[in-house]
């Protein structure tokens, strides 16, 4: 799946690694055939002619997902649905806990400090910016405009700042324009940065 694609892009699932694994496992002495079935998304990192030359094994790119392997092995043919790369909501949300763990110290600690210093509204805006980048962005990824992740995140960051800025307008008085400008200048870039970190976790790039 997507993790294979990421590994292939980073070189950890590539030609050299594959040839090395074939060698250290003694695969040529274990099996009589000389054919390897690899996930389709490993193709960016694997040069099948090079693998064949260095190991004697012919690479065959199978389906995208492991669940399609039984059907693929039965027919030895990949259907269009087996080749189609999907990234549904469930797959996108699987990554949210990891993003939250990474962002936690930068999100909760400053927010708590701001809260106890009497800047509760700023603390709320900070939490909204982080949650937008770590939770809302993966969920809304296909629906946000533009292709660039940082721009998508910036747009989302601006959108999530609108409700608190509007709600605060009645209490801020003459300082509201300055506070509103600060909110839109400071917090959406945080969301954009977190969104940009999500780039390597998707098949969109």
Beta strands, then each sheet from edge to edge (+ up, - down):
strand 1: 35-38
strand 2: 58-61
sheet 1: 1+ 2+
end
